[in-house]
């Protein structure tokens, strides 16, 4: 039996068929080699610019499942996203800032775990649920700006290593 780690793989292209109904959010975890292509007839998922999205019942890409390229610096999430899935940005060791657009309602558990140099996250007023999305090597996270009234979303600071001193409520 051959054994290999994620870092040993050097795929140029990965093609995902039309009948695939589940993609684990840690698919190709921190391995940013190659391109991801999802069959255009797949009714569950689509890939755009090496970002995997799950579609809603109307075929719209509303859940950001996984970013499959290394983000250096900042990132802006596309406006059709309603949910940032479990481990969506897990291990993005070069991301410093992320802007979450109006319309996003949910940030799932572990979404930003091991984003070791992440410094700032801005959360829109449309957010309804934030699970324990920070923590695990987010020591540099200095600012979580939430565009809601103080304590309007339970669970703050959602796993942020530096606690409540990084959360700023700005309704």
N, C-alpha and C positions, 0 to 999 in steps of 0.2 A: 504494500500500500504506500502511495506517495503522500507525503505530508508537506504542506507549504503554508507560509503565513501570508497575510494580506499584502505585505510589502514585497513579497516575492513575485507577485503577479504583475505582468506588464502588458495588459490587454490594449490593443489598438482600438477595438470596437466591441461592444456588447450589444447584441440584438435581443430584445425581449418581445416575445410573440403576442398575438392578439388574444390568446386565451388566458394569459397570466392574470390572476385575480388578487394576488397578494405579493407585495414587495416589502421585505423587512426594512425598517428605517436605517438599520446599520449595514445595509447592503454596500459592499465595497468600502467599509469603514476606514476613513482617512487614507484611502488609496485613490489617488486622483488621476491615475493613468487611463488613457483611452476615452472614447466617446460612448455614451449610452443612447441607444435608439430603441424606441418603443413603437411597435406596429401601429399604424394609424387607425386600424380597426379595433384596437384594444379599447374596450368601453370603461375600463377601470383607471388606467394610468396614461400619462403622456410625459414626454421629456422635452424640455426646451432649454437650449444652452447648457446641457448637462445638469439640469435641475429636474428632479422627478416630482411630478404633481399627481395627486389622486383626484379623480373626477367625481363630481356629485351626480345625482340621479339624472340631471339634465345634460351631462357630458361636459360640464364646465370644470376647469382645473382650480379647485377651491382649497385643497390641502397641500401645503408644501411638505413633501415627504422627506426629501434629502437633497442637499446640494452636493454634487459629485465633482466639484473642482475646488481647488484651494483658493479661498478668498484672501487676497492681500489688501488690507486696509478696510474700506467701508463697503457696505452692501445695502441696496434698496430692494425691498421685496415687491414683486409685481402686485398691482392693485386688485386683481381678481381673487387673491388669496383671502380666505376667511379663517383658516386655521393653520398654525405652525405645528407640525406633528412632532411626536416623540422623537428625540435625538436628531432632529432635522439639521442642526448645525454642529452636532457632536464632533469634538476633536478639531474644529477649525482653529488651529493654533496661530493663524496670522490675521484673523479678523479683529479690527479695533473698534468698529462702530457699526451699528445696524439701525436702519430706519424702517419701522413697521408702519405700513400705510393705514389710513382710515379704512374701515371695513373689516379688518382682522378682529375676530371675536374671541378666539381661543389660542392660548399658547400651552402646549402639552409638556408633560414631564420630561426633563432632560434635554430640552430643545437646545440649550446653550452650554451643556456640560463640556468641560475640557476645552473651552475657548479661552486659552490662557492669557491672551493679551487684550481681550475684549475690555474696552474702557467705558463705553456709553451705549445705552439702549433707550430708544424713545418709543413709548407705547401709546397708541391712539385712544381717543375717547370711546371708540366703538368696542373696546375690549370688554368682555364679560367674565372670562375665566382665565386665570393664570395658575398653572400647577407649579410644582417645584422645578422650574425650568433652568435655574442657575445652579451654582455650587460646583464642586469638583473642579478645582483649578481655575476658578474665575476670580482669583485674588486681585487682579488689576481692575475689576469692575468698580468704577468710581461714581457712576451716575446712571440711575434708572429713572427716567422722567415719565410719569404717568399722567396723562391728560384726563384726570377724573378727580373728584373730591377725595380728600384724605380718607383712607380706610374703606373706600367704596368697593374695593376688590379684596377679598379675604386672602389670608396667607402671606401677606407681605413680610419679609422681603423675598419670598419665593426661592429660598436657598442661597441667596447672595451671601458670599463669604463675609463681607464687611457689614452685613446686617442692615438695619433701618437707616443708618446714616447715609446710605447711598440713594435711598428712595426719595424722590421729590414729587409731590402731588401738585399738579398745575391744571386745575379745571378750566 
